[in-house]
Amino acid sequence: MLQLQVLIPGPWWHELTYQADCDVPPGARVLVPMGQGVRVGLAAGRAQSAASIPLKNVLRVFDAQPVLNRPYLQAVREIARAFLCSPSEILRLLMPASFWRGEPFVPYGESEKIPFSFEFCYRYDDEERWRLYRDKILACRRGALALFPERELAQRFYKSLLGVIPKDRLILWPASGAQAATKSWRRALSRGDAVIVGGPGAAAAPLAAPELFIVDEEANPSWRSKKRPPFSLRSFAAARARASGGCLVVGGRIPSSRVFKNFHPAEQKTPARSVVRILDLHGASLLPFRGLQFPLPLSDVLVTETLRHAADKRVVFWLLDRRGVSGELQCADCGQTAQCPRCGAAMVFERNEMRCPLCGARTGVPEICPQCGGRMFQGTSPGLEALQPMAQNLLGASPVCLWHAENPANLTDGRRRLAELKQDGGLLLGSRRALSLLDELRPALIAWLDADAEARQPDYASRFSAFSMFEESLWRGGGTRTVLFQTRRPGQSVLKSLQAGWSYFWRAELSERNAFSFPPYSHMVKMELPKGWKGKDDFVFGLDEAGFTTMQSDAAGAALTVFTARMAPLRRYLEKYFTIRSSRRGFPSIEVCSA
């Protein structure tokens, strides 16, 4: 009997060992007993040493040959090491459900490896950048994979290839659905020159003969997986390119901090199509909101320009990345803002509870102020819901629509609102989610109502998040528009960078990050320990003893932030806490920030 290592989806980081009566190739699926039931796993090769305990037998071998090739599995393991998670859990997210049910699956075999190379393509203008991508695909004789952070962007690029690339060569990777993914998988492997276009999920798509990998808007946060474990699908695509060979093209409007620090890509000084106006709120007229301690200021210029465009049936965007009626809550006695117990961000008041806009934590309204003991909280900084009735009064009969993560609640309502704005013009009150509508609505005016708030969250990357959103509002969707930025700090570096460019922004930003050893100068690892986790004190003490910089992010000590220059030592320390024997005690949740 042979001893076989098997990857079975679960939070443990290691393979499980079974007995097999025949050799099973790595990458083939097997059925094995586990607990009181059976599970489908992936063979990972023979065990290096004999087990000291009795082993259970492999019950069935589903595949005579590997369904996943070595470069694909090599990339999975590389990402698991980089993001401190289980390779089996990454595979669970990448592969459709039918794969894990043992249903017939087209094998992803080996192909001839070609030399690896990479290049950068940063252009503010989408069409200019995409034209360069199309030229690369046209010159490609083998398989190509073009990835975008949003499904809508992928669909636009796919349409731009129609008539340029033969349609039977093109595949638009499905956003969801196991059956659709299985069908696309089969089609992708049916020819060696397939061109696959898709959103982040398409990073899992196979290429029978890979030659070209394109990752657009690589700095966009949407590359992070939506389900646990959190890892970067952009990084997975890059790891696949390194493992299988071919050319990796990384592009976007703005490079990520790690790319800028390590490679210093050239910036194309393209004149902006949009007109940028910085509106200093000191001395601006104030439109009051009943019941709020501080009214939201709206400048005369913003109101006048909004009314002018709405009268001409044009679309106007007012952007404020804050929902709710009262926005932030503040102690009436000392002025202290209610803060998130998990990450320290200012909480916002929504629907009789408080929500953290940074980490999503929800709590009730505190009975007393932790700073001074005061018992009276007041709302400050109105959110989008508070703005809607005021804006409707201002615009009269013109449409005023909300657009944020929870509104509209369904696709039908969303389409109705878009159709109304296209026909009659009007005002869209939106969060950062509304930026995806720029391709469709093409507003004549965009106003950031509180440009300072977008960059003041207690997160090391908050200024880059604000800068990238502001840049997107200048360029996305094409056409000419005016973009207004209301601010009390007109000289801040984020707003200066809109004129000076992203090289100016990153030089200033990285100088500060380097001083505090924030990413990309270190890896920042956020951990949350299970409730009632035994051995918490020993765990934290061990991190300190091993030389890691550790900060406790909440009073209970269940949330930790660890800084490390290298991931390998931290992974070695954590391995003992991520074995299958730890299942009853529970596993810490981990999120790695490196850029």
C-alpha positions as CSV (number, residue, x, y, z in Angstrom):
1,M,0.0,0.0,0.0
2,L,1.2,3.5,-0.8
3,Q,0.8,6.5,1.5
4,L,-0.8,9.4,-0.3
5,Q,-1.0,13.1,0.7
6,V,-4.4,14.6,0.0
7,L,-5.6,18.2,0.0
8,I,-9.1,18.4,1.5
9,P,-10.7,21.9,1.8
10,G,-10.5,23.1,5.3
11,P,-8.7,25.8,7.4
12,W,-5.8,23.5,8.2
13,W,-2.6,24.3,6.2
14,H,-1.4,20.7,5.7
15,E,-2.3,17.7,3.6
16,L,-4.0,14.6,5.2
17,T,-2.4,11.2,4.7
18,Y,-4.3,8.1,3.4
19,Q,-3.4,4.7,2.1
20,A,-3.9,3.9,-1.6
21,D,-3.5,0.6,-3.4
22,C,-2.2,2.2,-6.5
23,D,-0.2,5.2,-7.5
24,V,-2.4,8.4,-7.9
25,P,-0.9,11.2,-9.9
26,P,-0.8,14.7,-8.2
27,G,-3.7,16.8,-9.3
28,A,-6.2,13.9,-9.6
29,R,-9.3,13.8,-7.4
30,V,-10.0,11.1,-4.8
31,L,-12.8,10.1,-2.5
32,V,-11.6,9.6,1.1
33,P,-13.3,9.0,4.5
34,M,-13.2,11.9,6.9
35,G,-15.0,12.1,10.3
36,Q,-18.4,10.4,9.9
37,G,-18.6,11.0,6.2
38,V,-16.6,11.2,3.0
39,R,-15.0,14.1,1.2
40,V,-13.5,14.7,-2.3
41,G,-9.9,15.8,-2.2
42,L,-7.0,16.4,-4.5
43,A,-4.0,14.1,-4.6
44,A,-0.8,16.0,-3.7
45,G,1.8,13.2,-4.1
46,R,3.3,10.5,-1.9
47,A,4.0,11.0,1.7
48,Q,7.7,11.7,2.4
49,S,7.8,9.6,5.6
50,A,5.8,6.7,7.0
51,A,2.8,7.5,9.2
52,S,3.0,6.4,12.8
53,I,-0.7,5.8,13.2
54,P,-3.2,3.6,11.3
55,L,-4.3,5.2,8.0
56,K,-7.7,5.2,6.3
57,N,-7.9,4.0,2.7
58,V,-8.7,6.0,-0.4
59,L,-12.2,4.9,-1.4
60,R,-12.1,5.9,-5.1
61,V,-9.9,7.6,-7.7
62,F,-12.0,9.9,-9.9
63,D,-9.4,10.8,-12.5
64,A,-6.9,8.7,-14.4
65,Q,-4.8,11.8,-15.1
66,P,-4.4,15.1,-13.3
67,V,-7.3,17.6,-13.7
68,L,-5.0,20.4,-12.5
69,N,-1.4,20.7,-13.8
70,R,1.7,21.4,-11.8
71,P,2.1,25.1,-12.6
72,Y,-1.5,25.7,-11.5
73,L,-0.9,23.9,-8.2
74,Q,2.4,25.6,-7.8
75,A,0.7,29.0,-8.0
76,V,-1.9,28.0,-5.4
77,R,0.8,27.0,-3.0
78,E,2.7,30.2,-3.5
79,I,-0.4,32.3,-2.8
80,A,-1.2,30.2,0.3
81,R,2.3,30.9,1.7
82,A,2.0,34.6,0.9
83,F,-1.5,35.1,2.4
84,L,-1.1,32.7,5.4
85,C,-3.9,30.4,4.4
86,S,-4.7,26.9,3.3
87,P,-4.0,25.9,-0.3
88,S,-7.0,23.6,-0.1
89,E,-9.3,26.5,0.8
90,I,-7.9,28.6,-2.1
91,L,-8.7,25.7,-4.4
92,R,-12.2,25.5,-2.9
93,L,-12.8,29.1,-4.0
94,L,-11.2,28.8,-7.4
95,M,-12.9,25.6,-8.6
96,P,-16.7,25.2,-9.3
97,A,-18.8,23.1,-7.0
98,S,-19.0,20.3,-9.5
99,F,-15.3,19.8,-9.2
100,W,-15.7,19.0,-5.5
101,R,-18.6,16.6,-6.1
102,G,-16.3,14.4,-8.2
103,E,-18.3,15.0,-11.4
104,P,-16.4,14.5,-14.7
105,F,-14.0,17.3,-15.4
106,V,-11.8,18.1,-18.4
107,P,-8.1,17.5,-17.4
108,Y,-5.9,20.6,-17.4
109,G,-2.7,19.0,-18.7
110,E,0.8,20.2,-19.0
111,S,1.9,22.5,-21.8
112,E,5.3,23.5,-23.1
113,K,6.8,26.1,-20.8
114,I,8.0,29.3,-22.4
115,P,10.2,32.0,-20.8
116,F,8.6,34.4,-18.3
117,S,8.6,38.2,-18.9
118,F,6.7,41.1,-17.6
119,E,5.9,44.7,-18.5
120,F,3.9,47.6,-17.3
121,C,1.2,49.6,-19.0
122,Y,-0.1,52.6,-17.0
123,R,-2.3,55.1,-18.8
124,Y,-5.0,57.3,-17.4
125,D,-7.2,56.8,-20.4
126,D,-9.0,53.4,-20.5
127,E,-9.2,53.3,-24.3
128,E,-5.6,54.2,-24.8
129,R,-4.5,51.5,-22.4
130,W,-6.9,48.9,-23.8
131,R,-5.7,49.6,-27.4
132,L,-2.2,48.4,-26.2
133,Y,-3.8,45.3,-24.7
134,R,-5.5,44.5,-27.9
135,D,-2.3,44.8,-29.8
136,K,-0.7,42.4,-27.4
137,I,-3.5,39.9,-27.9
138,L,-3.4,40.2,-31.7
139,A,0.3,39.3,-31.6
140,C,-0.4,36.3,-29.3
141,R,-0.4,32.9,-31.0
142,R,-1.2,30.9,-27.9
143,G,-3.6,31.4,-25.0
144,A,-4.3,34.8,-23.4
145,L,-6.1,35.8,-20.2
146,A,-7.3,39.4,-19.7
147,L,-8.5,40.2,-16.2
148,F,-10.3,43.2,-14.9
149,P,-11.4,44.2,-11.3
150,E,-15.0,44.7,-12.3
151,R,-17.3,42.5,-14.4
152,E,-18.6,45.7,-16.3
153,L,-15.0,46.6,-17.4
154,A,-14.4,43.0,-18.6
155,Q,-17.6,43.1,-20.6
156,R,-16.6,46.4,-22.2
157,F,-13.2,45.1,-23.2
158,Y,-14.7,41.8,-24.5
159,K,-17.0,43.9,-26.8
160,S,-14.0,45.9,-28.0
161,L,-12.4,42.6,-29.2
162,L,-15.4,41.5,-31.3
163,G,-14.5,42.0,-34.9
164,V,-10.9,42.1,-34.0
165,I,-10.4,38.6,-32.7
166,P,-12.4,35.6,-34.2
167,K,-15.4,35.1,-32.0
168,D,-14.8,31.3,-31.7
169,R,-11.5,32.2,-30.0
170,L,-13.1,34.5,-27.4
171,I,-14.5,33.5,-24.1
172,L,-16.2,35.9,-21.6
173,W,-15.7,34.1,-18.3
174,P,-19.0,33.8,-16.3
175,A,-19.3,35.7,-13.1
176,S,-21.1,32.9,-11.2
177,G,-22.8,29.6,-11.6
178,A,-21.0,26.2,-11.3
179,Q,-22.6,24.9,-14.6
180,A,-21.5,27.9,-16.6
181,A,-18.0,27.8,-15.1
182,T,-17.7,24.0,-15.9
183,K,-18.8,24.7,-19.5
184,S,-16.4,27.6,-19.9
185,W,-13.6,25.4,-18.5
186,R,-14.2,22.8,-21.1
187,R,-14.3,25.3,-23.9
188,A,-11.1,27.0,-22.7
189,L,-9.2,23.8,-22.9
190,S,-10.6,22.8,-26.3
191,R,-8.2,25.1,-28.2
192,G,-4.7,26.4,-27.5
193,D,-5.3,29.9,-28.7
194,A,-8.3,30.8,-26.5
195,V,-8.6,34.4,-25.4
196,I,-10.4,34.6,-22.0
197,V,-11.7,37.9,-20.7
198,G,-13.3,38.2,-17.2
199,G,-13.5,39.8,-13.8
200,P,-11.4,38.7,-10.8
201,G,-12.9,35.2,-10.8
202,A,-11.5,34.5,-14.3
203,A,-8.0,34.3,-12.6
204,A,-9.0,30.6,-12.1
205,A,-9.6,30.0,-15.8
206,P,-7.3,27.4,-17.5
207,L,-5.2,28.1,-20.6
208,A,-4.2,25.1,-22.6
209,A,-1.1,26.9,-23.9
210,P,-0.6,30.1,-21.9
211,E,1.4,33.0,-23.5
212,L,-0.2,36.2,-22.2
213,F,-1.6,37.3,-18.9
214,I,-3.1,40.8,-18.6
215,V,-4.0,42.3,-15.2
216,D,-5.8,45.7,-15.5
217,E,-6.2,48.2,-12.7
218,E,-3.9,46.1,-10.5
219,A,-4.1,48.6,-7.6
220,N,-7.9,48.2,-7.3
221,P,-9.0,46.6,-4.0
222,S,-11.6,44.5,-5.8
223,W,-9.0,41.9,-6.5
224,R,-9.3,40.6,-3.0
225,S,-11.5,37.5,-2.7
226,K,-14.9,38.2,-1.3
227,K,-15.0,35.0,0.7
228,R,-12.6,33.6,3.2
229,P,-9.7,33.0,3.0
230,P,-8.9,36.6,1.8
231,F,-6.2,36.5,-0.9
232,S,-5.5,38.5,-4.0
233,L,-6.7,37.1,-7.3
234,R,-4.4,39.5,-9.0
235,S,-1.4,37.9,-7.2
236,F,-2.7,34.5,-8.1
237,A,-2.7,35.4,-11.8
238,A,0.8,36.8,-11.6
239,A,1.9,33.6,-9.8
240,R,0.4,31.5,-12.6
241,A,2.3,33.5,-15.2
242,R,5.6,32.9,-13.4
243,A,4.9,29.2,-12.9
244,S,3.7,28.4,-16.5
245,G,5.7,31.0,-18.4
246,G,4.6,33.7,-20.8
247,C,4.3,37.5,-20.7
248,L,2.6,39.2,-17.7
249,V,1.3,42.7,-18.5
250,V,0.3,44.7,-15.4
251,G,-1.5,48.0,-16.0
252,G,-4.1,50.5,-14.9
253,R,-4.4,54.2,-14.2
254,I,-2.3,54.1,-11.1
255,P,0.3,51.5,-9.9
256,S,0.0,49.9,-6.5
257,S,2.5,50.9,-3.8
258,R,4.5,47.7,-4.2
259,V,4.9,48.1,-7.9
260,F,5.9,51.8,-7.6
261,K,8.4,51.0,-4.9
262,N,10.0,48.0,-6.6
263,F,9.9,49.0,-10.3
264,H,9.2,52.7,-10.7
265,P,7.1,52.4,-13.9
266,A,7.0,55.4,-16.2
267,E,4.1,57.8,-15.9
268,Q,2.5,59.1,-19.1
269,K,1.8,62.8,-18.7
270,T,-1.6,62.9,-20.5
271,P,-3.6,66.1,-20.2
272,A,-6.8,65.5,-18.3
273,R,-10.0,65.8,-20.2
274,S,-11.9,66.9,-17.0
275,V,-11.8,70.3,-15.4
276,V,-10.7,70.1,-11.8
277,R,-11.9,72.8,-9.3
278,I,-10.9,72.8,-5.7
279,L,-13.6,74.6,-3.5
280,D,-12.3,75.9,-0.2
281,L,-15.1,75.4,2.3
282,H,-13.9,78.1,4.6
283,G,-16.5,80.8,4.2
284,A,-18.8,78.6,2.0
285,S,-22.5,79.0,2.4
286,L,-24.1,76.4,4.7
287,L,-27.3,74.5,4.0
288,P,-28.7,73.5,7.4
289,F,-30.1,70.1,8.5
290,R,-32.5,70.1,11.4
291,G,-31.3,68.2,14.4
292,L,-27.7,67.9,13.5
293,Q,-25.0,69.7,15.4
294,F,-22.9,70.7,12.4
295,P,-24.5,71.4,9.0
296,L,-23.0,70.1,5.9
297,P,-21.5,72.9,3.9
298,L,-22.4,73.2,0.2
299,S,-20.6,75.9,-1.7
300,D,-22.4,78.4,-3.9
301,V,-20.4,77.2,-6.9
302,L,-21.6,73.6,-6.4
303,V,-25.3,74.6,-6.0
304,T,-25.2,76.9,-9.0
305,E,-23.5,74.4,-11.3
306,T,-25.8,71.6,-10.2
307,L,-28.9,73.6,-10.9
308,R,-27.5,74.7,-14.3
309,H,-26.8,71.2,-15.5
310,A,-30.0,69.7,-14.1
311,A,-32.0,72.4,-16.0
312,D,-30.3,71.3,-19.2
313,K,-31.3,67.7,-18.4
314,R,-27.8,66.6,-17.8
315,V,-26.7,64.1,-15.1
316,V,-24.9,65.3,-12.0
317,F,-23.1,63.1,-9.4
318,W,-22.8,64.2,-5.7
319,L,-20.4,61.7,-4.1
320,L,-20.1,61.1,-0.4
321,D,-18.8,57.8,0.9
322,R,-21.1,57.8,3.9
323,R,-24.6,56.5,4.3
324,G,-27.3,57.1,6.8
325,V,-29.1,60.2,8.2
326,S,-26.7,61.5,10.9
327,G,-23.4,60.0,9.7
328,E,-20.9,60.1,12.6
329,L,-22.0,60.2,16.2
330,Q,-20.2,62.6,18.6
331,C,-20.4,63.1,22.3
332,A,-22.2,66.4,23.0
333,D,-20.0,67.1,26.1
334,C,-16.4,66.5,24.9
335,G,-16.8,66.2,21.1
336,Q,-15.3,62.7,21.0
337,T,-16.4,60.7,17.9
338,A,-17.8,57.2,18.6
339,Q,-15.1,54.8,17.4
340,C,-15.1,51.2,16.2
341,P,-14.0,48.8,19.0
342,R,-12.3,46.6,16.4
343,C,-10.3,49.0,14.2
344,G,-10.7,52.5,15.6
345,A,-12.5,54.1,12.7
346,A,-15.3,56.6,13.3
347,M,-18.6,54.8,13.4
348,V,-21.6,56.0,11.5
349,F,-25.2,55.8,12.6
350,E,-27.6,53.8,10.4
351,R,-31.0,52.3,11.2
352,N,-30.8,52.6,15.0
353,E,-27.3,51.0,15.2
354,M,-23.7,52.0,14.5
355,R,-21.7,50.6,11.6
356,C,-17.9,50.8,10.9
357,P,-17.4,52.0,7.3
358,L,-13.9,50.5,7.4
359,C,-14.2,46.9,8.7
360,G,-18.0,46.5,8.7
361,A,-18.4,45.9,12.5
362,R,-21.9,46.7,13.9
363,T,-22.7,47.8,17.5
364,G,-25.4,49.5,19.4
365,V,-25.2,53.2,20.4
366,P,-23.0,53.5,23.5
367,E,-24.8,54.4,26.7
368,I,-22.0,56.6,27.9
369,C,-19.0,58.3,26.3
370,P,-15.8,56.3,27.0
371,Q,-13.8,59.5,27.1
372,C,-15.8,61.7,29.5
373,G,-18.8,59.6,30.7
374,G,-21.3,61.9,29.0
375,R,-24.7,60.4,28.1
376,M,-25.7,62.5,25.1
377,F,-24.6,61.7,21.6
378,Q,-25.3,64.0,18.6
379,G,-25.2,63.3,14.9
380,T,-22.6,65.0,12.7
381,S,-21.7,64.9,9.1
382,P,-24.9,63.9,7.4
383,G,-24.9,60.8,5.2
384,L,-26.6,60.2,1.8
385,E,-30.1,59.6,3.2
386,A,-30.1,63.0,4.9
387,L,-29.0,64.7,1.7
388,Q,-31.8,63.2,-0.4
389,P,-34.8,65.3,0.8
390,M,-32.8,68.5,0.8
391,A,-31.5,67.8,-2.7
392,Q,-35.0,67.0,-4.0
393,N,-36.2,70.4,-2.6
394,L,-33.3,72.1,-4.4
395,L,-33.9,70.4,-7.8
396,G,-37.6,70.5,-7.8
397,A,-39.1,68.1,-10.4
398,S,-35.7,66.8,-11.6
399,P,-34.9,63.2,-10.5
400,V,-32.8,62.6,-7.4
401,C,-31.6,59.0,-7.0
402,L,-29.6,57.2,-4.3
403,W,-26.8,54.8,-5.2
404,H,-24.8,53.0,-2.6
405,A,-24.0,49.4,-1.4
406,E,-27.5,48.7,-0.1
407,N,-29.5,50.9,-2.4
408,P,-30.9,50.1,-4.9
409,A,-31.7,46.7,-3.4
410,N,-32.3,44.9,-6.7
411,L,-31.3,45.0,-10.3
412,T,-34.8,46.0,-11.6
413,D,-34.9,49.1,-9.4
414,G,-31.4,50.0,-10.4
415,R,-32.2,49.8,-14.1
416,R,-35.3,52.0,-13.6
417,R,-33.3,54.7,-11.9
418,L,-30.6,54.7,-14.6
419,A,-33.2,54.9,-17.3
420,E,-34.8,57.8,-15.5
421,L,-31.5,59.7,-15.3
422,K,-30.6,59.0,-18.9
423,Q,-33.9,60.4,-20.1
424,D,-34.5,63.3,-17.8
425,G,-31.1,64.1,-16.3
426,G,-31.0,64.9,-12.6
427,L,-28.9,64.2,-9.6
428,L,-27.4,60.9,-8.4
429,L,-26.4,60.8,-4.7
430,G,-23.8,58.1,-4.4
431,S,-21.0,56.4,-2.5
432,R,-17.8,55.1,-4.2
433,R,-20.0,52.4,-5.7
434,A,-21.5,55.0,-8.1
435,L,-18.1,55.3,-9.9
436,S,-18.9,52.1,-11.8
437,L,-21.9,54.0,-13.4
438,L,-19.6,56.5,-15.2
439,D,-19.3,54.2,-18.2
440,E,-23.0,54.4,-18.7
441,L,-24.3,57.8,-17.5
442,R,-21.4,60.1,-18.5
443,P,-22.2,62.9,-16.0
444,A,-21.4,66.5,-16.9
445,L,-20.6,67.4,-13.3
446,I,-19.2,65.4,-10.4
447,A,-18.9,66.9,-6.9
448,W,-17.1,65.3,-4.0
449,L,-19.0,66.8,-1.1
450,D,-16.4,66.1,1.6
451,A,-13.0,65.3,0.0
452,D,-11.3,65.5,3.4
453,A,-13.4,62.6,4.8
454,E,-12.4,60.2,2.1
455,A,-8.8,60.4,3.2
456,R,-9.1,60.6,7.0
457,Q,-10.0,57.0,7.9
458,P,-7.5,55.4,10.4
459,D,-6.0,53.1,7.8
460,Y,-2.6,53.4,6.3
461,A,-4.0,53.1,2.7
462,S,-6.8,55.7,3.2
463,R,-5.0,58.4,1.2
464,F,-4.4,56.1,-1.7
465,S,-8.0,55.0,-1.6
466,A,-9.1,58.6,-1.8
467,F,-6.6,59.5,-4.6
468,S,-7.5,56.5,-6.8
469,M,-11.3,57.3,-6.4
470,F,-10.7,60.9,-7.3
471,E,-8.6,60.0,-10.3
472,E,-11.3,57.5,-11.4
473,S,-13.9,60.3,-11.3
474,L,-11.7,62.4,-13.6
475,W,-11.1,59.7,-16.3
476,R,-13.6,56.9,-16.2
477,G,-16.2,56.8,-18.9
478,G,-14.6,59.3,-21.3
479,G,-16.0,62.6,-22.3
480,T,-15.5,66.0,-20.8
481,R,-16.7,66.9,-17.4
482,T,-16.2,69.2,-14.4
483,V,-15.1,67.6,-11.1
484,L,-15.5,69.7,-7.9
485,F,-13.7,68.9,-4.7
486,Q,-15.1,70.5,-1.5
487,T,-12.4,70.7,1.1
488,R,-11.2,72.6,4.2
489,R,-7.6,71.6,3.3
490,P,-7.0,72.7,-0.3
491,G,-3.3,72.3,0.0
492,Q,-3.3,68.6,1.0
493,S,-1.1,66.2,-1.0
494,V,-4.0,64.1,-2.3
495,L,-5.6,67.0,-4.1
496,K,-2.2,68.4,-5.3
497,S,-1.5,65.0,-6.8
498,L,-4.5,65.3,-9.1
499,Q,-2.5,67.9,-11.0
500,A,1.0,66.6,-10.4
501,G,0.4,62.9,-11.1
502,W,0.7,59.6,-9.3
503,S,4.5,59.7,-9.2
504,Y,4.3,62.8,-7.0
505,F,1.6,61.2,-4.9
506,W,3.6,58.0,-4.3
507,R,6.9,59.7,-3.5
508,A,5.2,61.7,-0.7
509,E,3.1,58.8,0.5
510,L,5.9,56.2,0.6
511,S,8.2,58.5,2.4
512,E,5.7,58.6,5.3
513,R,4.9,54.9,5.1
514,N,8.6,54.1,5.2
515,A,9.0,56.1,8.4
516,F,6.3,53.9,10.1
517,S,7.2,50.6,8.4
518,F,3.8,50.4,6.8
519,P,3.3,48.3,3.6
520,P,5.0,48.0,1.2
521,Y,8.0,48.3,3.6
522,S,6.6,45.5,5.7
523,H,3.7,43.0,5.7
524,M,0.8,44.0,7.9
525,V,-1.1,40.9,9.2
526,K,-4.5,41.4,10.9
527,M,-5.6,38.5,13.1
528,E,-8.8,37.9,15.0
529,L,-8.8,35.1,17.6
530,P,-11.9,33.0,18.1
531,K,-14.2,34.0,21.0
532,G,-13.0,32.4,24.2
533,W,-9.9,31.0,22.5
534,K,-7.8,29.2,25.1
535,G,-4.1,30.1,25.1
536,K,-4.6,33.6,23.8
537,D,-2.0,35.1,26.2
538,D,0.6,32.5,25.3
539,F,-0.1,33.1,21.6
540,V,0.5,36.8,21.9
541,F,3.5,36.3,24.1
542,G,5.0,33.9,21.6
543,L,4.7,36.4,18.8
544,D,6.6,39.0,20.9
545,E,9.2,36.4,21.8
546,A,9.7,35.5,18.2
547,G,10.5,39.1,17.4
548,F,7.3,40.2,15.6
549,T,5.9,43.7,16.2
550,T,2.5,43.1,17.6
551,M,-0.3,45.5,18.5
552,Q,-3.6,44.6,20.1
553,S,-6.5,46.3,18.2
554,D,-9.2,45.9,20.8
555,A,-9.6,46.0,24.6
556,A,-10.3,42.2,24.8
557,G,-7.1,41.4,22.9
558,A,-8.9,39.2,20.4
559,A,-7.9,41.4,17.5
560,L,-4.2,41.7,16.7
561,T,-2.0,43.4,14.1
562,V,1.4,42.0,13.4
563,F,4.1,43.6,11.3
564,T,6.8,41.5,9.7
565,A,9.4,42.1,7.0
566,R,9.3,38.5,5.8
567,M,6.3,36.1,5.7
568,A,8.1,32.8,6.0
569,P,9.1,33.2,9.8
570,L,5.6,34.2,10.7
571,R,4.1,31.3,8.8
572,R,6.5,28.9,10.6
573,Y,5.3,30.3,13.9
574,L,1.6,30.0,13.0
575,E,1.7,26.5,11.5
576,K,1.1,24.7,14.8
577,Y,-2.2,26.6,15.2
578,F,-3.5,25.5,11.8
579,T,-3.5,21.8,12.1
580,I,-6.6,19.6,11.9
581,R,-6.1,18.8,15.6
582,S,-7.0,22.5,16.3
583,S,-10.5,22.1,14.8
584,R,-12.3,22.0,18.1
585,R,-10.5,25.0,19.5
586,G,-11.0,27.0,16.4
587,F,-8.7,28.9,14.0
588,P,-7.6,32.5,14.0
589,S,-8.9,34.5,11.0
590,I,-6.1,36.2,9.1
591,E,-5.9,39.0,6.5
592,V,-2.6,40.0,5.0
593,C,-1.9,43.6,3.7
594,S,1.3,44.0,1.7
595,A,0.7,46.9,-0.7
